[in-house]
Amino acid sequence: MKKLLVVVSLVGVAAMVFRKVKASNDERALWHEATTAPDLR
């Protein structure tokens, strides 16, 4: 039972970290798009 709890906890922490990293990358991409000059070729 303890092992299952540890595994579930690790999966939960990994999911939270993954979500934070993805949100950070999405925000960085949005700022990059908003602050670069449009390509009007």
N, C-alpha and C positions, 0 to 999 in steps of 0.2 A: 504494500500500500504506500509506503514512504517513497519508493522508487517512482511509482506512478505520479505522485504529487510533485516530485522533483522534475520529472519529464514535462508534466503539464505546465509547471512554473517556467521552465526554460523556454518552452514553445511560446508561452505568453509574452515573455520578455523579448524574445526574438521578433515576434510579430510587432510589438510596440516600437522596437528599434527600426525595423524595416519601414514601418509607417512614417516615422520621423524623418528618416533619410529620404524617402520618396517625396514627402512634403517639402523638404528643404530643396531637393533637386528641382521640383516643379516650380517652386517660388523663384529660384535662381534663373530658371529658363524664362519665366514670365518677365522678370526684371530685365533680363538680357534683351528679350524681344521688345520691351517697352522703351528701352534706352538706346537702342541702335537705330541709326538712320535707315529709312526704308530704301530698298534697292529699286530705283525707278528706271531701270534699263528697258 
